[in-house]
Amino acid sequence: MSNEFRKAFTGFGCELLDRIREAENEKLSDAAFEERTLGIQNATSAMIEAGVDEETIIRMLQKYWDLRLSDATDFVENSKSIK
């Protein structure tokens, strides 16, 4: 009977540890995404404030943050509406 009990719980600690690691990695990914988004918003706002034209801002966002045209345009529009 003790062998059956042992077999039933073999690997349980590893599974639990894996789930904890996955949860922590997910939190880190969310934090990295938020930080990236804030960086893009700040850079966009700074370029608008500096008087850089929208086309240039969009090109820079696409080049340096690898954004799609629609995403870069959204960042510009959002930054303009906040100002």
Backbone bond lengths (Angstrom), bond angles and torsions (degrees), N, CA, C in turn:
res aa  C-N    CA-C-N  psi(-1)  N-CA   C-N-CA  omega(-1)  CA-C   N-CA-C  phi
1 M - - - 1.443 - - 1.532 111.70 -
2 S 1.318 116.95 -39.93 1.463 118.74 -179.94 1.527 110.97 -65.97
3 N 1.342 117.61 -31.27 1.463 120.49 175.54 1.522 111.01 -63.97
4 E 1.317 116.93 -40.80 1.461 121.48 179.10 1.530 110.31 -64.05
5 F 1.302 115.16 -43.00 1.463 120.38 178.22 1.524 110.60 -61.54
6 R 1.317 115.59 -44.25 1.464 121.57 -179.91 1.530 110.15 -63.40
7 K 1.325 117.17 -42.92 1.467 121.38 179.46 1.531 111.05 -64.26
8 A 1.326 115.22 -38.12 1.463 119.54 -178.53 1.523 111.79 -63.50
9 F 1.314 117.35 -33.54 1.459 120.87 -176.45 1.523 113.67 -104.41
10 T 1.328 117.51 5.71 1.458 120.67 176.67 1.531 108.54 -65.06
11 G 1.279 116.58 127.76 1.459 121.47 178.97 1.519 113.88 86.62
12 F 1.314 117.60 -5.26 1.466 120.50 -179.30 1.526 111.28 -60.15
13 G 1.322 116.52 -43.65 1.469 120.48 179.18 1.512 111.93 -61.76
14 C 1.327 116.64 -40.20 1.473 120.52 179.17 1.526 110.82 -65.94
15 E 1.339 115.92 -41.88 1.460 119.49 178.70 1.522 111.03 -62.63
16 L 1.304 115.92 -43.82 1.460 120.65 179.46 1.528 110.51 -63.11
17 L 1.319 116.43 -45.10 1.461 121.02 178.77 1.530 111.00 -62.39
18 D 1.325 117.70 -40.86 1.462 121.24 177.75 1.525 111.40 -61.35
19 R 1.320 116.60 -42.27 1.475 120.15 179.41 1.522 111.19 -65.42
20 I 1.312 116.84 -39.42 1.471 120.43 177.90 1.529 109.81 -64.39
21 R 1.321 116.61 -43.48 1.472 120.46 178.64 1.520 111.06 -62.72
22 E 1.333 117.26 -42.62 1.466 120.49 178.78 1.523 111.11 -60.49
23 A 1.317 116.15 -43.21 1.466 120.14 179.89 1.522 110.98 -63.16
24 E 1.317 116.97 -41.96 1.468 120.62 179.47 1.528 111.12 -67.87
25 N 1.322 117.65 -40.53 1.462 120.77 178.13 1.521 111.03 -63.87
26 E 1.332 116.48 -36.33 1.449 120.59 177.50 1.527 110.72 -64.06
27 K 1.334 116.81 -41.61 1.465 120.71 177.51 1.524 110.67 -62.47
28 L 1.336 116.51 -41.34 1.464 120.23 179.22 1.518 111.16 -64.73
29 S 1.331 116.91 -40.17 1.458 120.61 178.26 1.517 110.82 -63.00
30 D 1.325 116.77 -42.21 1.464 120.72 178.41 1.522 110.68 -63.22
31 A 1.315 116.91 -42.22 1.464 121.12 179.95 1.529 110.80 -65.28
32 A 1.318 117.01 -41.26 1.468 120.80 179.13 1.528 110.51 -64.65
33 F 1.329 116.45 -40.24 1.462 120.50 178.75 1.531 110.59 -64.28
34 E 1.322 116.81 -43.85 1.464 120.58 178.38 1.522 111.40 -61.77
35 E 1.321 115.87 -43.09 1.468 120.82 179.88 1.527 110.79 -63.43
36 R 1.313 116.44 -41.18 1.468 121.46 178.40 1.519 110.16 -63.37
37 T 1.318 116.57 -45.48 1.461 121.13 -179.83 1.524 111.12 -61.54
38 L 1.325 117.01 -43.78 1.471 120.26 177.90 1.520 111.54 -62.65
39 G 1.329 116.57 -38.94 1.463 120.25 177.88 1.515 111.89 -63.00
40 I 1.313 116.71 -41.85 1.467 120.69 178.78 1.525 110.13 -66.35
41 Q 1.333 116.82 -42.55 1.468 120.11 179.09 1.530 111.06 -62.20
42 N 1.319 116.37 -43.35 1.469 120.13 179.73 1.528 111.45 -64.63
43 A 1.314 116.92 -43.52 1.463 120.25 179.77 1.528 110.88 -64.83
44 T 1.323 115.88 -40.66 1.470 120.12 178.88 1.522 110.44 -63.24
45 S 1.317 116.42 -46.73 1.470 120.61 179.08 1.524 111.19 -61.26
46 A 1.323 116.92 -41.14 1.466 120.80 179.85 1.526 111.15 -63.84
47 M 1.336 116.64 -41.92 1.469 119.25 179.41 1.524 111.36 -67.08
48 I 1.327 117.44 -38.37 1.464 120.58 177.28 1.522 109.75 -63.96
49 E 1.321 115.78 -45.36 1.469 120.63 179.74 1.526 111.33 -62.54
50 A 1.327 116.92 -32.70 1.465 120.99 -179.92 1.526 112.56 -79.25
51 G 1.335 115.90 -4.95 1.465 119.12 177.11 1.520 114.67 85.90
52 V 1.313 117.35 17.91 1.462 120.77 177.71 1.531 107.94 -73.13
53 D 1.338 116.26 136.14 1.463 118.50 -177.51 1.538 110.84 -69.71
54 E 1.330 114.78 154.46 1.467 121.32 -173.02 1.530 113.06 -58.13
55 E 1.312 117.27 -41.60 1.471 120.01 -179.04 1.522 111.29 -60.32
56 T 1.324 116.08 -41.52 1.462 120.44 178.97 1.523 110.89 -66.41
57 I 1.335 115.76 -42.67 1.464 119.67 178.21 1.521 110.13 -58.97
58 I 1.310 116.53 -46.88 1.465 121.00 -179.45 1.527 110.66 -61.19
59 R 1.331 116.81 -43.87 1.474 120.20 178.00 1.528 111.07 -61.04
60 M 1.338 116.12 -42.50 1.472 120.24 -179.63 1.526 110.84 -65.12
61 L 1.320 117.46 -42.30 1.464 120.56 178.37 1.530 110.84 -63.23
62 Q 1.309 116.37 -39.22 1.466 119.63 178.11 1.527 110.83 -67.74
63 K 1.310 116.52 -40.67 1.455 120.55 -176.79 1.527 112.56 -71.34
64 Y 1.318 117.48 -49.18 1.460 120.76 -171.43 1.521 114.79 -91.81
65 W 1.345 116.96 -21.07 1.468 119.03 177.89 1.515 111.87 -117.39
66 D 1.317 116.65 5.00 1.464 122.23 176.58 1.530 111.53 54.64
67 L 1.325 115.71 43.22 1.460 120.42 179.32 1.523 110.63 -88.92
68 R 1.311 115.34 151.59 1.466 119.93 171.94 1.521 107.62 -73.36
69 L 1.314 115.90 161.01 1.460 121.30 -179.74 1.527 110.72 -56.34
70 S 1.315 117.13 -44.66 1.469 120.44 -177.91 1.538 111.20 -64.83
71 D 1.320 117.62 -39.49 1.469 120.48 179.09 1.532 110.97 -67.51
72 A 1.318 116.05 -43.75 1.465 120.05 179.32 1.526 110.46 -62.30
73 T 1.331 116.71 -42.12 1.459 121.35 178.29 1.528 110.70 -62.89
74 D 1.335 116.73 -40.82 1.463 120.78 177.91 1.531 111.53 -61.28
75 F 1.332 116.75 -42.54 1.467 119.82 178.57 1.527 110.92 -61.45
76 V 1.329 116.75 -41.28 1.471 120.41 179.59 1.525 109.69 -65.24
77 E 1.315 116.96 -47.06 1.471 120.53 -179.19 1.520 111.56 -62.55
78 N 1.322 116.76 -43.10 1.475 120.71 178.91 1.522 111.12 -63.73
79 S 1.322 117.27 -42.53 1.470 120.73 -179.49 1.516 111.00 -65.85
80 K 1.322 116.70 -37.12 1.472 120.15 178.38 1.528 110.91 -67.37
81 S 1.311 117.41 -37.94 1.463 120.33 -178.79 1.520 112.13 -71.56
82 I 1.328 117.46 -27.95 1.469 121.67 179.06 1.526 109.86 -73.47
83 K 1.313 115.99 -36.67 1.471 122.21 -176.45 1.459 111.25 -65.40
